[in-house]
Amino acid sequence: LSMLVGMSAQPSFAENTLVEFYRDVRTLQGQFEQTQLSEKGKVLSTSQGDFWVARPDKFRWDYRKPFNQQIISDGRKLWLFEPDLTQVTIQSVDDAVKATPSALLTGGVDLEAQFNIAQMKSTDSSVTWWQITPKNNGGEFSEARIALRQGLPIVVEIKDLNRQTTRLRLLKTNANRALGDTFSFRVPNYVEVVDQTR
C-alpha cells in the first residue's frame, strides 16, 4: 500500500470514479484476502475465500482458510454459519455490518450525505485511492480507504474505533453478473441456532 502518499490538491479526471462505482455496479463477485492489523501494523490474522455482493445490502463471504465459515445476508437478515462449531448466528443486517467492508461495498447509503470523501494521491496512474470519514462522531469506524482500478474496488481498508484495521484485497472480480439465489440460506437441521433478531 505504498501508493498512499497523501491527499491530492487537484482531483484528476477520475474524481467521479467512486460515485460511478456506487451508481453503475449492481453486483460484484470474486476472491478475497483479508488481513487484520493492530494499531502498530502487526498482523493479527489472515483469511481468504470467495465473495458475492449485490446492492442493497446483499452479500456472501465464504471463508476457505484458515477455516470454513459463511457470512450471508439477504438484505434483511444475516447468517453467520460456523460448520466446525455446528452453529448458526442470525442478526439483523443493520446491526451487523455498520463497520465492515460489506457496508461500503453493498450499502445503499447516500455517501456524500453521511461521509466526507477525498481523493488521495497514487503512484500508480491506473489506480485511484479514496478516503472516507464519517461526518458524525457517532460513526462505527474512524476512517476507510478504497482503491479502484478500471472502476472496480481492489482494496478496501477500514480502521475501527479501536484503531485496528481490516484490509481486504479483492481479486479476479466480475461486475453486474446475475447471482441467482446466492444470498439465500437454509439452516441445516443439525446445528445450534442463536437468533439475535428476537
N, C-alpha and C positions, 0 to 999 in steps of 0.2 A: 504493500500500500504506500509505496514511496511517491505515488502520484499526488498525495495530499500535501500540497506545499503552500497553502494559504488561500485567501479569498481573491476572487477576480474583480479588479476595479472596473473593467468594461466587459459585461457579458457578451459572449460570442454569438454567432448565428444560431447556435444550439440552445439558446436561452429557453426556448419553449419545449425542449425535449422531454422534461419531466411531466409537463402539462399534457403533452401529446401521448405519453405513455398511459397516463390515467384516463385519457379520453378515448384512445384508439384500441388499446389492448384489453380485450374482454376475458381471455383465458390465457394461461401460461403453464407450461409443463417442462420438466427436465430433471436433472440430477442436482444434488446439493452436497456441499461440505460445510459443516458447522463447527465453529470454534468458540469456546467460552474463555474469555480473558479476564484476569484480575485487574484491579486499578493500576498496577505496575506493569501490566502487559504479560504476565505469566500465564501460560496456557493451563487452564483448569480442566478442560475436557474437549474431546473432538468426537464428531459423529458424521455419518454420511448416509445418503439414501436417495429416494426419488420423491418428487413433489408435483402437485397439480393445484392450481388456483383458478378461481373464477369470481368475477365481481357480481354482486357484492357479497363479501364475507364467506365465500365457499372455498375450502381448501382441504388438501390431504397431504400429509407428510408421512411417508413410510420410511422409518429408520431401519437400516440394514446392519450397520456397525456403530458401536461395539455390541449392540444387542437389538433385537427386534422390538419395534414399538410403532403404533399407528396413532396419528392425531388427525381426526376427520371432523369437518364442520359442514353442515348442510345450509348454513346461513342463519340458523336459529339455535341449534344445539351443537355442542362439541363433545366428541367421544375420544377419550384417551384410553387406548387398548394396550395393555401390557401382558403379552402372552406368557412370559416367564412367571408372572405373578398371578396368572389367571384372573385378572381384574380389569374391569371397565369403569372409568370415572366419567360421569356426564355433567357438563357445565353449560351455562348459557354462553353464547358467543361473546356478548358484550362484556361479561366479567372475565373471560379467559384470555382475550387476545389484545388488550389495550396496549401492551408494551412489548409486542413481539414483531418479528419481520412480517408475519402474516397480516398484521394490521395495516402495514404500509403497502403491501402488495395487493390486498384484496378489498381494503376499506372503501366504502362509498362516501367518505367524508369530503367536505369542501376544504381542500388543503390550505388555500390561501386565507380562509376564514379562521382556521384553527392553528396554523403554523406559520412561522417565519421561514422563508425559503431563499437560499442564496446559492449561486453557482460558485464552485471552487475551481482553482487553477488545476490543470492536469498537464503532466509532461508527455502524455500520450494524446495526440490530436484526435484519435478515434474514440476516446472515452470522455464523457462528461461526468463530473462529480457534483453532487448536490448536498448541501447541509440543511437539515430540517430541525427546527427547535420549536417547542410548544410556546404559544403566546401567553398561556396562563401558567402560573406556578404550580397548579394542581395537576400537571400532566404526569403520565405514568413513566415517562423517560425524559432524560435531560437533553439528549441530542441523538439524531440519526443521520447517517450518511448513505447515499445511494449512488452507485456508479452505473452508468448506462453506456452501452455500445450498440450502435445501429437501432436505437430506440428501445432496447430491452435491458433489464437490470442484470448485471453480472456480479455485483457485490452489494449486500445490504449490511450495514452496521448499526447497532442500537446500543447506546450507553444508558444503563438504567440508573435509578436514583441512588444505588449503592456504588456507582462508578465502575461496575463490571460491564464488559462489552460482549455482546453476541455478534459474531461476524459470520455471515452467510455468503458463500461463493456459489453462484448458480451456473451450471454447466449444461451444455447440449440442450438449450432451451428452444421451445417451439411455441408460437403465439397463435391464438384465435383458432384453435382446433376444437372440434366437438368432443366433449368429455363424457357424454352419456351419464351413466349412474355412478360415476366415480365418487361422488360425495355422499352416497347412501351407506349406511352401516347397519347390519343386523347383529344384535348382541348374541354371541354363542350361548347355548344353554348351560355350559359347564363353568361359566365364570361368575365371580362375585361382582355385583353391580353397586357402585357408590354413586347415587344420584343426588347431586348438589343443587338441582333445579327445584327441588320440592321444599 
